[in-house]
Amino acid sequence: MEKIVWVKSWSGLKPNDGLDEVNAYLEQGWSVKMISACEMGDSSNSGQAYIVIEKKE
């Protein structure tokens, strides 16, 4: 089984960035299969990533 989680980051702010969700899955035995990251918009102080996690059955 696979899931894709969108993680986002802004300089100086800590909104619900998605990392808590990823960490919860990792604690349950899931593993990271792939990460794809890039900046968001015109700012080099913000970015986003798509993290593919998987659980072996």
Secondary structure, 3 states (H helix, E strand, C coil): CEEEEEEEEECCECCCCCHHHHHHHHHCCCEEEEEEEEEECCEEEEEEEEEEEECCC
